[in-house]
Amino acid sequence: VTEEVRIRRAQEGDVKPIARLAADLVRMHHAVDPGRFLLVDRVEEGYGWWLSRELARAEAVVLGAFRGEHLVGYAYGTLEDRDWNRLLDAHGAVHDVYVETSHRRHGVGRSLVVAIVAALEHMGAARIVLSTMVGNVGAQALFQACGFRPTMLEMTRS
Ligand SMILES: CC(C)(COP(=O)(O)OP(=O)(O)OC[C@H]1O[C@@H](n2cnc3c(N)ncnc32)[C@H](O)[C@@H]1OP(=O)(O)O)[C@@H](O)C(=O)NCCC(=O)NCCS
């Protein structure tokens, strides 16, 4: 029997388990293209430090997905100002969405995206923009299913 997944705002006590998942996300990207995606030493610690700071900011939202007490995924987004370089007016940005491997394809990712979109819209975002690695077709399918359309293609030369 699978316990229901509950999504709520992350608190200081959630930082460590979230940072562990975030580190997986960092390693996953680095493994695919190390010339583009960084990997630092002690990435859990570094991410935890960053997340603690973000939790204190009114423009940031961090959500955790929990099965009982167990964290199975998280999402992180922020409100951003107008960006002339990107031709992008004030917007909400989704930076991370991650679901633990063994809990995938049960709707947790979709619930996290729906919840972070709702939170950013509630905070005033008129549009929401995110980036996903070009080869990450699973994530792209999830985001398209949640109403996102492809808009920019980043290119890197090493
Ligand atoms: C992408 C990710 C968050 C999806 O989480 P999830 O809990 O498995 O997603 P859901 O079960 O809610 O999937 C919702 C829909 O998205 C699509 N989808 C999700 N994963 C998919 C995959 N691997 N392949 C194809 N479609 C996929 C499907 O349409 C799915 O609906 P369905 O299961 O009814 O077919 C998860 O695979 C993950 O954490 N991946 C590694 C991190 C990552 O890539 N994050 C996003 C970039 S920041």
The ligand as a Gaussian input file, in Angstrom:
#p B3LYP/6-31G(d) Opt

LIG

0 1
 C       11.481000      14.483000     -14.070000
 C       10.971000      13.939000     -12.732000
 C       10.912000      15.081000     -11.735000
 C        9.561000      13.366000     -12.924000
 O        9.063000      12.961000     -11.670000
 P        7.920000      11.832000     -11.551000
 O        7.427000      11.834000     -10.160000
 O        8.428000      10.563000     -12.105000
 O        6.834000      12.435000     -12.553000
 P        5.271000      12.039000     -12.644000
 O        5.093000      10.627000     -12.216000
 O        4.490000      13.070000     -11.951000
 O        5.050000      12.159000     -14.219000
 C        4.046000      12.984000     -14.778000
 C        4.101000      12.871000     -16.282000
 O        5.337000      13.399000     -16.778000
 C        5.791000      12.577000     -17.881000
 N        7.025000      11.877000     -17.503000
 C        7.623000      11.833000     -16.290000
 N        8.757000      11.120000     -16.323000
 C        8.897000      10.687000     -17.604000
 C        9.887000       9.910000     -18.283000
 N       10.971000       9.432000     -17.646000
 N        9.687000       9.664000     -19.592000
 C        8.632000      10.147000     -20.257000
 N        7.651000      10.892000     -19.658000
 C        7.794000      11.163000     -18.351000
 C        4.690000      11.598000     -18.160000
 O        3.807000      12.229000     -19.051000
 C        4.064000      11.449000     -16.785000
 O        2.746000      11.012000     -16.826000
 P        2.442000       9.417000     -16.855000
 O        3.281000       8.776000     -15.772000
 O        0.987000       9.363000     -16.580000
 O        2.864000       8.963000     -18.205000
 C       11.885000      12.784000     -12.221000
 O       12.054000      11.830000     -13.245000
 C       13.246000      13.243000     -11.769000
 O       13.422000      13.652000     -10.612000
 N       14.236000      13.204000     -12.671000
 C       15.585000      13.606000     -12.358000
 C       15.684000      15.102000     -12.110000
 C       15.187000      15.943000     -13.246000
 O       15.368000      15.616000     -14.403000
 N       14.530000      17.065000     -12.908000
 C       13.984000      17.998000     -13.849000
 C       14.944000      18.960000     -14.385000
 S       15.402000      20.180000     -13.189000

